[in-house]
Amino acid sequence: MAHLTQRHPENIQGDFYVDRTCIDCDTCRWMAPEVFHDTGDQSTVYRQPTQATDRLHAIQALLSCPTASIGTVEKPRDIKLAQASFPILIAENVYHCGYHAEASFGAASYFILREEGNILVDSPRFAPPLVKRLEELGGIRYLYLTHRDDVADHEKFRQHFGCDRILHIDDIGSGTRHVEIQLSGVDPVQLAADLLIIPVPGHTKGHTVLLYNTFLFTGDHLAWSDELQHLQAFRNACWYSWKELGKSMHKLANYSFEWVLPGHGRRYHADRGIMQQQMQQCLTWMDT
């Protein structure tokens, strides 16, 4: 939990603050941009929430912080209201789970509510309030893992929900060797009529993305960059091959989608035409 004795000096005075244990994962800044901002290598509070919606966003960010670096001077009496708001609806039947894990450097995870069986995309923390909400929503059929970095508490979710985990064999390690569904090769895998897994080696050798209707869950393969103002791959965080990542991105550009939901980086939504333009801009940027 955050400690007042470690409160970052750049925080504005008031109830909410960030302490010096922040790892600069960006979670709070995109979950509550009206409260948190970047001060170089850490986040701080630049505006105290005054509206109910802003306060809810700030507490959601507090609960989602992977290192518990966000605190309040006064114990929040509305914490249960914020806990009950997870998972947070993004659009249609797709949700953001919150409760980011330090083991995944604060990566986002997602939940797809489906009559045929719910999907958890990458692993959040195994937090009791979130687990209870997922139980109420019908549990988990599959725990789809985009790549080796964002597996976090996958074993706990498997034990609790009995879900089948999915991970490419090239990203299997000692902690994931018992994953139930181990993908192989570079050909797309049709998991169900509405679920297509697309191998995209580059960031890691076994990285894959999940296409669900108009939603593309991209892990660490593709995200929106506020700095560049277009979609990007992570050149400085490419652990396998930037050349292969470029090939994978060219392949991905042949698919149609309207949402990019990453583990790291910012999500992006646009109609299919604009999204295709964005993909081409990303490819041009990568090629040059």
KALIN-V237156 format. One line per field, one symbol per residue. ss: DSSP state (a for helix, b for strand, c for the rest). phi: phi as a letter, one per 30 degrees, with the letter a starting at -180 (. if undefined). A space follows every 50 residues. Layout:
# KALIN-V237156
ss->???
phi->???
This chain:
# KALIN-V237156
ss->cccaaabccccccccbbbbcccccccaaaaaccccbbbccccbbbccccc caaaaaaaaaaaaacccccbbbccccccaaaaaacccbbbbccbbbcccc caaacccccbbbccccccbbbccccccaaaaaaaaacccccbbbcccaaa cccaaaaaaaaccbbbbbaaacccccccccbbbcccccbbbbccbbbbbc cccccccbbbbbccbbbbbcccbbbccccbbbccaaaccccaaaaaaaaa aaccccccbbbbcccbcbbccaaaaaaaaaaaaaaaac
phi->.dbedceddddddkddaccddecidieddcdbddbcbccjcacbdcbddc cddddedddededdedchccbbdcdddcdddddddcdcdcahbcbcdihd cddchiddbbbcdbddkdcccicdddceddeddddddjibdbcdcdaddc chceddddddcidddbadddcdbddbdcedccdbicdecddaecbbccdb elebdcdbbccbhccccchccaadcdddiadbccddbcccaddddddddd ddddccabbcccdcjcdbbadddddddddddddddddc
